[in-house]
Amino acid sequence: MHYCSTRGENRLYSAAEVILMGLAPDGGLFVPADPLPPVVLEELINKTYLERAAAIIHPFLEEFSAAEIKLFLQKAYSDENFTDPAIAPLHRLTDRLFSLELWHGPTCAFKDLALQFLPHLMRGAAARTKEGFTTVILTATSGDTGKAALEGFCNVPGTEVIVFYPHEGISEIQRQQMVTQKGSNLHVAAVRGNFDHAQAGVKALLADRALKEKLARRGFKFSSANSINWGRLLPQFVYYFSAYLDLRRTGALRPGEKVNFVVPTGNFGNILAGFYACQMGLPVNRLICAANRNHVLTDFIKEGLYNRNRPFYRTISPSMDILVSSNLERLLFELDGRNPARVRTWMQLLQESGSYRVDRDLRQAIAGIFWSGYAGDDETLATIREVYLRHRYLLDPHTAVGKAVYEKYRAATGDLTKTIITATANPFKFAESVAGALLPHEQTAGRSAFELLPLLAESTGLKIPAPLLNLDRRPLRHPTVIEESEIQASLLDFLGIDKSGLE
Ligand SMILES: *Cc1c(COP(=O)(O)O)cnc(C)c1O
């Protein structure tokens, strides 16, 4: 498989280059340049998650041998890393509705599915290019990517990881997970502002040629652990297939029967993986893009106008508090006849005026696959409560947004297609909101997330996930707080580079 940029610089790249670079030199995102490899579903029905993963992923990574890919997968999805042997198990809510639990990894969110695998791939890719560079993995996080990247790359030789998170935009547990992280190659800073500021800062660093040349002279090369990196998306194709195959195996789906997926969406990475899975032959009826009060994507999917000129709201689903969804660029490229000139125009408009509009044909192409809706915080809390009372099943706020939007979809369309909600986080990770939804106010008022964890465990009979135990007692290792304008200085500082020495 060769790759190219969505912004059309006339060059092809290998998988190893794409994974190491993260972002294309022209500022675009890497996408496959060759036809997508088809997946023979019938052959995978009785296979394990790892076997399915190898079959689906390998054609995208042809420079790697089958044995290497298998080894990477075994390490990534080991028993130590994932508490459920199925890796991404399905939980049946009704005959028509299933929750795909993507939160059994070490940081309790779906990002682990990709970020436990990516470090192995990056090391393999670095060994292939034989350049001997230290890879600097730059990461902007809305809360979950940062911790998953720190965990995945902890003490991985040849890498330095730098995570920027919004100072006030994440949950108490998410923050504590990051600021207490151990590992000699890991650096974390809070940036004043929201996720979009952190992401814009990181993308600017990745696109800064002069800075890159200077760092290269000191033996450093940038990459990214955000879903702008193709290596983040690739492992995510697998669970879309695997969920479908599990339903085929149990007989819940007939051959040829289609499914819907509901995806709580922020940066459009997870749902884009679902889109690519469809393009590779997964029988999908609709991909339902669920948003919170920051519903820029819902408006775009419904009206064809992407407009980030609007208030930014902090919600109880912080990992979806995003106004600039980077991966949408890949979808536009794929559905608009792979026309890089048009993508460049839109991205320039977005950069300069904060909005762009697509034509009717593209809007219809999008509407042929996607449906979108949004749910506010009150609806989200009510959904957590309802689902718990009706099904004795606990949803985190992001997944609850998905469930609330699914109900709107059902009401709007009457569609009875069997549906899988991607459950993106363990409910304990957002204990404040979840306990608030379930328990009387007197019990939860004034308590920290860490006090609420045991309360939530006791009242539901569920166990606090091991990675969240005693989190509040671990020493603070990453106290840095910076302004957006200090992102570059902070990077140099973390890498031990004297700023004046760079000139
Ligand atoms: C990252 C994240 C999302 C959003 O996923 P995208 O790939 O950014 O669209 C949703 N829920 C949770 C819990 C997350 O961590």
The ligand as an ORCA input file, in Angstrom:
! r2SCAN-3c Opt
* xyz 0 1
  C     -11.511     10.521     22.073
  C     -12.839     10.177     22.606
  C     -14.012     10.371     21.854
  C     -13.987     11.009     20.491
  O     -13.346     10.214     19.529
  P     -12.806     10.839     18.160
  O     -12.033      9.775     17.512
  O     -11.949     12.013     18.571
  O     -13.994     11.280     17.383
  C     -15.211      9.953     22.396
  N     -15.272      9.411     23.635
  C     -14.175      9.225     24.381
  C     -14.320      8.644     25.732
  C     -12.921      9.593     23.907
  O     -11.833      9.403     24.660
*
